[in-house]
Amino acid sequence: MARVVVGLSGGVDSSVAAYLLKQQGYEVIGLFMRNWHDTTGTLEGDCPWYDDQVFAELVAKRLDIPFRFVDLSEEYKKRVVDYMFSEYEQGRTPNPDVLCNREIKFDVFLKEALKMGADFVATGHYCRKAEEVIDGRTVYRLLAGADKNKDQSYFLCQLTQEQLRYALFPIGDMLKPQVREIAQEQKLATAKRKDSQGICFVGKVDLPVFLQQQIAAKQGNVHEILPTWRGYGKEIAEDDLAALAEPFRYTVRDGKKIGVHNGAHFYTIGQRKGLGIGGRKESLFIIATDVKENVIYVGEGDVHPGLYRRALRILPEDVHWVEPSERMQVGERRRYQVRIRYRQSLQQAEIICREEGLYILFDEPQRGIAAGQFAAWYDGEVLVGSGVIEK
């Protein structure tokens, strides 16, 4: 009988994943990870991880499976939180959930599970895995979840063949309401528990307060850029990828000061909330941040030209292919569907491989492209690769 260690998070998805695996005849062990101790900036409850652990234990008891606990907070801080602080300090927008899956759930946690004699590890992610044999070698594919509203394949976009080899996603073929229904039928304690939000293992936080643990608040100015700014509307040739991928660059002379903020590091491109500047017909959106000069640039309305760009670039060292043999060669061009943030619908695009990196050229201009985020590309349902947006 194959042994599966399930990452029991205290949520309904991982609970049902454990139940389904037991029904399928696996030997199931529930393992709860405690990855974060500090509650600075946490918006809900003083100790979110404690509640999660209690629920995870209740589920394990109900399913009559062994329950284990592991503290991975040192690795989590080093590999996820420190990286996150470093990126924000540079004025970039990291995605800690993608890092958490690559560095913690399918690395440190996987190693802990293997020490326990696991044949597989399982999580409650809404995604699927497929296998095919190519030239006598098993190739693992990461597929989108059947529930299009909950598909979490984007968060797993950095997984490798070795990590996928051990991974099981028991609820990937299901819809969320079905998962809730099973949890209620089986009287699992998590059946009516709300889905977790915010940063993986940290929870919902007030980001500026959270970041002020390491990044000092420093007052700066907010400048508004009008849609008539001289840099907009310039004709750029389709093959001038470097120019198409270049973000708009502003100086304080390009716009009028309309307010102040507490630190450019705490804001990101496309952000609407948190500026505290009212009295407008339409919302103000952040269109650029300058952490060196500590200036934020904003534009009014969600069709402001400063929010949109046709292309982005990923440096060669930041490009990841789920199946390495599918790596693109310099000069090659391929069409894929791409998303640049979780829950964004897939966008039609062409990926062009150059010596200086991969360019993603979208059919339609994209809103809020932010350096530091991950772009993931798909061929139909298959997530083929991903990379950190350089600019």
N, C-alpha and C positions, 0 to 999 in steps of 0.2 A: 504493500500500500504506500503510495507516494505521500510524503509529508509536505504540507504547505504551511508556511508562517504568514499569517494575515496581519497587516498593519491595522490594528483596531484603533480608530481615532476618537471614538466616542460619538461618531455621527452615524446616521442611518445607512449610508451607502456601504461603508466598510462592514457594518453589522450584517447586512443582507448578503454581502460577498462571502462572509464567513459561513453563514447559514447554507448558502447554495453549494459551497465547496464540501461541506459536511454531507449534504444530501447526495452529492456526486461520488461519495465514497472515499474522499481524501482523509488523511489524518491531519486534523487542523489544530494549529496552535495560535492563540491570539497574542500579539506582542504590541504593547503600548509604548510609544516613544515620547519621552519628555525632552523637548528641545529648547525650551525658553523659560527662564525664571523671572526676568524683570517685567514689571507691570507698568513701567513708565509710558504714559501716553495711551494706555489701553482704555477703550471707551466702555466696554461692557464687563462688569464684574471685576473683583480684585484679583481673582486667581483662576483664569479661564481653563488652564491646563488641569487643575484639580477636578473640576466638574467633568471634563472630558474623560479623565481616568476613571472616575466613579461610574460613568455610563458604560465605558468600555468593559469594566469588570462585571457590571450587571449583565451585559450581553453575553460575555464568556460563560457566566454562571448559567444563564438561561439555555445556552446552546450546549452546555456541559462539555466545554473544551478547556484545556489548560490555558492559564493566563500568565503572561510574563510582562516585566517592566524593564525598560532600558533608558538610561539617561544619556542622550547624545548631545547635550547642550554645548559642550566644549567645541565639538566639530561643527555644530550648527552655527555657532558664533563666528568661528574662524572662516568657514566656507561660504556662508550665506549672508549673515548680518554685517560682517566687516566689509565684504564685497559691496553690499548695498550702500553702506556709509561712504565708501570710497567713490562709488559711481555718482551719488548725489553731490558729493563734494566737488566733483569735476563738472557739475551741471548736466549730468546725464540721468536717464530714467531707467533704472534696472527693473527686471522682473524677478523678484525673489522666489516666486512659486516655481518657475522653470528651474532655477538653481537648486531649490530644495529637492526637487525630484531627481535631478542629475547627481547631486552631491550627497544627499542624505538618504532619501527613501530607496534609491536604487544603487547606492554605493555603501555607505556606512551601515545602514539598516540591513541591506542584503548580506553584507559580511557577517553581521550578528546572527542573521537567520541561518546562514550556512554553517556557522559554529554549532547551531542547534540541530544540525543534520537535515536541514530543509532541502527538498528537491526543487521547490519553487517558492517565490514570494507572491503575495496577492494584495491588491489594493482595491479601493472602491471607486476607481476612476471610470468615467464614462468614455471608454475607448476600447478598441479591440486589437487582437493580435492574430496574424495569419502566418503560415509557414509555407514555403515552397522550396523544392530542391532544384538548384541550378548547378550544372556540371558536378553533380555528386555532393554538393555542399548545401546544407540547410540555411536558407535565408529567412530572417524574421522580418515581417512587415508590421508597421504600426498603422492602424486604421482608425478613422473617425468613429465615434460612438454612434449607436443607432438613434439615440435621442439627439436630434439636431439642436435642440435648445440647451442641452447640457454637455455637448461634446467637449471633452477635456484633452483631446489629443495634443492641442497646442502647448499645454503645460508639460508634455512629455517629449517635446520636439528635439531635445538634446540626448535622448537615450541612444545607447550603442547596441550593436548586435549581441554582445555579451550580456548586457543588462536585460534586453528583451528576451533572451534565451530563458531566463529564470522567471520572467514576469507572467502573472495571470491576472486577467481583468474580468471577473465573473459577472459583473452587471453591464458590461459593454454592449450587449445585445438588447438591453431592456430600456424602457422609458421610465422616467422618474416616478410617475404615479404608480406604476407596477411595483417598483421598489418599496414605496411607502406601504402599499397594500400588503405585500409579503411581510413587512415588519410588523404591521398591525395583526395580521393573521397569526404570526408566531409569538405575539405578545412581547416583542423586543422593547426594551426601555427607551430606545432611540426613535421609535416609530413616529412620534410627533415633534421630535427635536428639530429646531430650525437649522438650515444649512449654515455652515461656518462661513464667515466673511473676513475680508482683510488679508493680512500677510500670513502665509503658511506658518502654523505653530505659534505665531505671536498673537493673531487675532486682529480685530478691528481697532485701528489706532488713529489718533490725531497725529498725522504724519509730521508736521513741524515740531510738535512736542517730543515725539519719538526720536526724531533726528537730532534734536538739541542735546541729546546725551553726548554727542560727539562733535556736532557742528554748531558753532556759536551763532546766535541770532544777531543780525546786524542790519540796521535800518538802511534802506535804499529807496530809490525813486521808481515809480511806475510811469512809463511814457506811452502815450497812445500813438499808433501809426494809422494814418487814414488810408482808406482803400485806393486813394489817388496817388499814393507814394510812387515816386519815379521808377523804382526798381521793379514794379509789377508790370505785367503785360509785355515784357521783352520777348521777342521771337528767338527761340533757341532751337537749333537744328536737332532733329530726332536722333542723329548719331553722336551728338555732343553729350555723351552720358555724364561726364564729369560736371558739366554746367547744369544739367537737368537734376542731378543729385545734390547739388550745392544748396544748403539752406540759405534763406534770405539773411543778409547781414545788415543790421541797423546801428546807427549811432544816436546819441541823445539829441543831436541836431535834426534828426529825421522826424521827431515827434514832439508832442507837447507833454510836459509833466502834468499828470492828473491825480497823483496820489503817492503814497509811500507803502513799503512792505517791510517785512522783518528778516529778509534774507533770500536772495535769488535761488539759493540751493534748495529751498523748500517747495519750489514750484516746477511745473512741467508743461511742455508744449501741449496745447489743446485744453488745458485746465480752465474751468469756468468758475468754480466755487473757491471761496477763501480770500478773495481780493478785498471785499468790503467796500467796493465803490459802486454806489447806486445811482439812481436818477437817470437811467438810460432807457431808451426805447427797447433796445435789444441787449442781451447779455454781453459782457466783455469776455473775451477769450485770450489766453496767453499765447502769443505767436512766436516769442523768442525769449531766452534768458541769457544774461551775460554775467557769469559768476565772478569774473575778474573785476569788472566795474560795478558789480552788484546792482544791475539794472534789469527790470522786467519790461518787456514790450507787449502791449495788448492791442487788440483790434475789436471793433464792435460788430456783433452778429456772426452766426456760424457759416456765412458764405464769404466772410472776409478773405481776400486773396492770400493773405499772409499765412493762412491755415493750411494751404494746399500745395502739394508738390507732385510731380510726375514720377520721380525716381528716387532711389536710395542706393547707398553703397555698403557692402560688407567686406571687411578686410580679409585677405586669404586665410590668415590664421584663425579667424572667427567663423569660418564656414564649416558646417557639420553635415555630413551625409549619413543617414540612418544605415544605408547599405553602401559602404565605401567604394565598391566597384562601380557605382553609378555617378561618381564624381565627374564634374564637367571639366573639359580641357580648355586651355586658353584659345579664344577665338570661337568657341562653340556657343550656340544660342538655343534655348529651349523654352517652350511655353508651359507655364504651370498656373495653378490657382494659388494665390498668396493671401495670408492674413498677417497684419502687423500688431494685432492685439487680440486678447481673448474675447470671444463672442462677436468679433467682427465677421461679417459674412465674407466668404472667399471672393477675392478680386482677381480678375483676369490680368495676367502680366507675362512679360517675356523676361527670362533671366539670361544675362549675357556675361560670359566669363572673360575677364581681361587679366593681364598680369597684376594690375593694382587691386584686384578683387572682383567680387561678383556685383554686378549692377542689376537691380530689379526695376524694370521699366513698365509701369502700369498703363493699362489702356485708358483709364480715367484717373485724373489727379486724386491723390489720397490726402485725407484730412488728418492733421496732427501726427506726422511722422516724427518720432522722438529718438534721438541717439541713445543707445543703451538698451532699448527694447529689443525683443526678438522678432524677426520675420520668419515665418514658417511657410514652406511651399509644399503643395499637394499635387498629386496626379490622381484625379478623381477622389476616392476615399482614402488613398494611401498618402501618409505624411512622408515625404521623400527626404527633406532636409530642412535646415534652419541656420540662422546666424544672427549675431549681434549687429544691430544697425550702427554703423560708424558715424553717419551723418545723414 
